């Protein structure tokens, strides 16, 4: 699963970077269609696209903490809290993730799981203290509560992790001696890493930051990076053995006409076996259905 923070399915208009940027890999998967609202419901030879409700019956704009908690627990977190929550999970959401986080749920069923993102050295100093404070993402928390190993820059240098910026453009400003990597190579590394696990998760959140900035040129760069990265992953996976799910927590990047989140549906781009995609798509309407879709894929009869 590739989780993209802040990417919705927007209209095919001028302020949508999935329209004004060339995305040959995504369009190939969608047989000529851009990643936009009017492509939702598509089922092709290699991929399917479903639009998922991120509002989930609660008034207000969808936000990161509750959207991600819904994705990674299978629980309607906005309804659980009574409102959408921005930023990091509060204590109540942390308890939800500790009890029902995706990695813990899958581990109880004996699935081998991993979070592919690499962390910088300061994080491991906090980890020794048991992650004090409250400023941790849902992905970090479900990894921690699931008892998984966090990947370091040493893993990254060995090709056993991916940094959240994919190409190291940001990481090289923070850490000396880090070599750049192409999005295509990062995709290859993610696929190779995933061969050792039943479920692999990768998170990219620059999409949300750029959406808030409304910077068209940076948005173009981000979309190009994602297009090449997702295309590289999709090309290397064996559809008879592996399902790729690309999804998000709320809309933002797809509408650069303002700095706020949107109420647009978010994509669930599925790449893999046609029959499995059809079976999953029939039961996916909102964020809470992503975790059950993963469980369906892991139990799929034809899975090798």
Secondary structure, DSSP 8 states (H G I E B T S, - for coil): -EEETT-B---SSTT-HHHHS--HHHHHHTTT--SSGGGTT-B-SSEEEEEEBSSTT-SS---HHHHHHHHHHSS-HHHHHTS---SS--HHHHHHHHHH-HHHHHHTTT--EEE-BEE-HHHHHHHTTT--SS---HHHHHHHHTT---EEHHHHHTTS-B-TTSSSTTHHHHSTT-----HHHHHHHHHHHHTT-SEEEEEE-HHHHHHHHT-HHHHHHHHHHHHHHHHHHHHHS-TTT--EEEEESSB-TT-TTSSS-B---EEEEEES-HHHHHHHHTT--BTTHHHHHHHHHHH-TT--
